[in-house]
Amino acid sequence: MPCGNCDHKIMQSLPRRALQYVCLLLMLSGSAAAQQPITVAKLTDFIKSAIQLKNPDKDVAAAVSKFRLTEKFTLSDMGDLQNAGAGEKTVAALAVLVKQSAALPSPVKTVVAEKVGGPPEPPAAEKNQVLEKTRAGALDYVKSLPDFLCLEDTDRSIDSHYRAGAEGSWSHQDRVIEKLTFFDHKENYELFMHNETAVVAKTSESLGGARSTGDWASLLAEIFEPSSQTNFLWTRWATVRGRLTHVYRYSIERQYSHQTVARGEREKIVAGIAGEVFVEKGTNAILRVTVIPDIPPDFPIQDVNQTVDYDYQKIGDRTYLLPSTSTVLMRDGQVGSRNDIRWRSYRKYSADTTLTFDDSDTPAAGK
């Protein structure tokens, strides 16, 4: 029988541990508040225009305080505007909108990766060459990363009447912040904050609900390792954040897969996976990966769908391609679960390196 919500867990330690999707109970909650109607898109345009025009922070904040959102504005949205240059007072006003809009439906999502067009379809030899260079880079990916710390910031929501493919009516549940330590090519997660409260001597599992970890080199290794017997097919051109990409569709059959889908501790299956890999033209850098497990229809967890975006981040005096955001969707019965994840505050690891809740995001260095 279905649980109250889906606990999605992507567990990875290097090298090559399976991704896992786990379902646990999450209680329903959420509220809305009101004040001058505006959509998230128009709010975003307003803030970015104000930043560009260098309007005073206090004036922008005052204007924001008079807005009433007509759709959900998330912590990830707020973080993006803070990264774009929103001032301290504006960010504080935006935080109020996050709480006020928590129970509102999410805006219709604009898929920035799906612009049609680009150069003519490349010849088969070029497609194969790009794929092989991408494979080599992905398999060497973990070796290229330095030891570092960062914060994994997850905004968790549920929809009690979710239908796959629909936008959904998401009710905000909570915010979970974990400290991710990448040391000696292995990942370790430590629960840091739950909502606005610091957490000591508790694990993320103890919170229940939808939880996501991983999305690092193991995911890329799973797709590109020869032992996975992955099938690849070049499908089209697309753009990701303004960069032209090759899009390869991939699939891994269950017998070669290392990914599990689990409901609680007792119900567990190994699932094949399929999805798409977005590879930047010229650099062969992976900018986006989608993951859809092939789940038997009689298993309670269905419609698992994940997108991971990679972007350039500065650690120390060098720039690395690292996960920046991810969205994870899944369904148990009628109940859908959504995790909006953002990785921020990257720091080079040393024994005395610390992270605090108020750490500002490390800006992406770009290319």
HELIX and SHEET records of a PDB file:
HELIX    1   1 VAL A   40  LEU A   53  1                                  14    
HELIX    2   2 ASP A   57  VAL A   64  1                                   8    
HELIX    3   3 LEU A   75  ALA A   84  1                                  10    
HELIX    4   4 GLU A   88  GLN A  100  1                                  13    
HELIX    5   5 ALA A  124  LEU A  139  1                                  16    
HELIX    6   6 TYR A  141  SER A  144  1                                   4    
HELIX    7   7 SER A  204  LEU A  207  5                                   4    
HELIX    8   8 ALA A  217  PHE A  224  1                                   8    
HELIX    9   9 PRO A  226  SER A  228  5                                   3    
HELIX   10  10 ARG A  254  TYR A  256  5                                   3    
SHEET    1   A 5 GLN A  20  CYS A  23  0                                        
SHEET    2   A 5 GLN A 259  ARG A 263  1                                        
SHEET    3   A 5 GLU A 267  GLU A 280 -1                                        
SHEET    4   A 5 ARG A 243  ILE A 252 -1                                        
SHEET    5   A 5 ASN A 231  VAL A 240 -1                                        
SHEET    1   B11 GLN A  20  CYS A  23  0                                        
SHEET    2   B11 GLN A 259  ARG A 263  1                                        
SHEET    3   B11 GLU A 267  GLU A 280 -1                                        
SHEET    4   B11 ILE A 286  ASP A 294 -1                                        
SHEET    5   B11 ILE A 301  ILE A 315 -1                                        
SHEET    6   B11 ARG A 318  ASP A 332 -1                                        
SHEET    7   B11 VAL A 335  LYS A 348 -1                                        
SHEET    8   B11 PHE A 148  ASP A 159 -1                                        
SHEET    9   B11 SER A 171  PHE A 183 -1                                        
SHEET   10   B11 LYS A 186  HIS A 194 -1                                        
SHEET   11   B11 THR A 197  ALA A 198 -1                                        
SHEET    1   C 2 PRO A  37  ILE A  38  0                                        
SHEET    2   C 2 ARG A  68  LEU A  69  1                                        
END                                                                             
